[in-house]
Amino acid sequence: MNDKTTHANPSKNRTPRHRAREFALQGLYQWLLNNEPSSTVANNIRNAHGFDKADGEFFSALLNGTISTSLELRETISPLIDRGIAELSPIEHGALLLGAYELKNHPEIPYRVVINEAVELTKSFGGIDGHKYVNGVLDKLAGKLRPEEVVADARR
């Protein structure tokens, strides 16, 4: 990734959890491009400028969990995308994996928060309209993985 990976600055009010997601996405990007072990990726990211302001425990859970379940997550995402996984940009791919992991494994985080965070990350690091694509795919995925929550939210 370019310079923006270690200090993207879309908002000065980034929470430690948001920062953890930013660093997890950067780690996934590195992993997708270099196919390095998650431990190597995690060590590289932990040494990045600003990591001390991130929730390190949440970062580890996200990065390691997403990488270790990436095959299953890809199978979950594949029917919802209009192209092959290999055709996704690494940022979209990483954001979709990260969002799918959170939707599947962190029910304590509202699905709208998961989707919004993935969209914001894609806006910060991805291409011009990548965030719209990520939003659409994760919205469909939330309906499959958390149908009760989505229906309850729609009733409000």
C-alpha positions in Angstrom: 0.0 0.0 0.0 1.1 3.6 -0.3 1.8 6.2 2.3 -1.8 6.5 3.2 -1.8 3.0 4.8 0.0 4.0 7.9 -1.8 7.3 8.5 -5.0 7.7 6.7 -6.8 10.7 8.1 -10.4 10.7 7.2 -11.5 11.7 10.7 -9.6 12.9 13.7 -12.1 11.3 16.0 -11.2 7.7 15.3 -11.9 5.4 18.2 -9.4 2.7 19.2 -11.7 0.1 17.7 -11.9 2.0 14.4 -8.1 2.2 14.4 -7.9 -1.5 15.1 -10.1 -2.1 12.0 -7.9 0.2 9.9 -4.8 -1.7 10.9 -6.6 -5.1 10.4 -7.5 -4.0 6.9 -3.9 -3.0 6.2 -2.8 -6.4 7.5 -5.3 -8.2 5.3 -4.1 -6.1 2.3 -0.5 -7.2 3.1 -1.6 -10.8 3.6 -3.6 -10.9 0.3 -0.7 -9.4 -1.7 2.2 -11.2 -0.1 0.6 -14.4 1.3 2.7 -14.0 4.5 1.8 -15.8 7.7 -0.6 -13.9 9.9 2.0 -13.7 12.6 4.5 -11.9 10.3 1.7 -9.5 9.1 0.6 -8.8 12.7 4.2 -8.0 13.7 4.7 -5.7 10.8 1.4 -3.9 11.5 2.1 -3.6 15.3 5.2 -1.6 14.4 3.3 0.9 12.2 3.1 4.5 13.2 0.0 5.1 15.4 -0.7 1.5 16.3 -0.4 2.5 20.0 -3.7 4.3 19.6 -5.5 1.2 18.4 -7.3 -1.5 20.4 -4.5 -4.1 20.1 -6.6 -7.0 21.4 -9.4 -6.3 18.9 -6.9 -5.9 16.1 -5.5 -9.3 16.9 -8.9 -10.9 17.1 -9.9 -9.4 13.7 -6.8 -10.1 11.8 -6.2 -13.6 13.1 -9.8 -14.5 13.0 -10.3 -13.2 9.5 -7.2 -14.9 8.1 -7.9 -18.2 9.8 -11.5 -18.4 8.5 -10.8 -16.8 5.1 -11.8 -19.8 3.1 -15.1 -20.1 4.9 -15.7 -16.3 4.7 -15.0 -16.4 0.9 -17.6 -19.2 0.5 -20.1 -17.1 2.4 -19.4 -13.9 0.3 -19.1 -15.6 -3.2 -22.8 -16.0 -3.9 -23.4 -12.4 -3.1 -20.8 -10.8 -5.5 -21.1 -10.2 -9.2 -17.5 -11.3 -10.0 -14.9 -13.8 -8.9 -13.2 -13.2 -5.6 -9.9 -12.8 -7.5 -11.4 -9.9 -9.5 -12.0 -7.8 -6.3 -9.5 -5.1 -5.5 -7.4 -6.1 -2.4 -9.1 -3.3 -0.4 -12.7 -4.4 -1.3 -11.6 -8.1 -0.8 -10.1 -7.3 2.6 -13.1 -5.1 3.7 -15.6 -7.8 2.7 -13.6 -10.4 4.6 -13.3 -8.2 7.6 -17.0 -7.3 7.5 -18.1 -10.9 7.0 -15.9 -12.0 9.9 -17.5 -9.4 12.2 -21.0 -10.1 11.1 -20.5 -13.8 11.7 -18.4 -13.7 14.9 -19.3 -10.5 16.8 -23.1 -10.5 17.3 -22.6 -8.0 20.1 -21.6 -5.4 17.5 -24.8 -4.1 15.7 -24.8 -5.1 12.0 -25.2 -1.5 10.9 -22.0 -0.6 12.8 -20.1 -3.5 11.1 -21.3 -2.3 7.6 -20.7 1.4 8.3 -17.1 0.6 9.5 -16.4 -1.5 6.4 -17.8 1.3 4.2 -15.7 4.0 6.0 -12.5 1.8 5.6 -13.2 1.3 1.9 -13.8 5.1 1.5 -10.4 5.8 3.2 -8.3 3.2 1.4 -10.2 2.0 -1.6 -11.2 3.2 -5.1 -13.8 5.8 -5.8 -17.0 3.6 -5.7 -15.7 0.6 -3.8 -17.5 1.6 -0.7 -20.9 1.3 -2.5 -20.0 -2.2 -3.6 -18.9 -3.2 -0.1 -22.1 -1.7 1.4 -24.3 -3.6 -1.0 -22.6 -7.0 -0.4 -22.5 -6.7 3.4 -26.1 -5.5 3.5 -27.1 -8.7 1.7 -24.8 -10.8 4.0 -26.3 -9.2 7.1 -29.8 -10.4 5.9 -28.4 -13.9 5.7 -26.3 -14.1 8.8 -28.5 -11.9 11.2 -32.0 -12.0 9.8 -33.7 -11.4 13.2 -31.6 -8.3 13.8 -32.2 -6.9 10.3 -35.9 -7.5 10.5 -36.1 -5.9 14.0 -34.1 -2.9 12.7 -36.4 -2.5 9.7 -39.5 -2.4 12.0 -38.0 0.6 13.9 
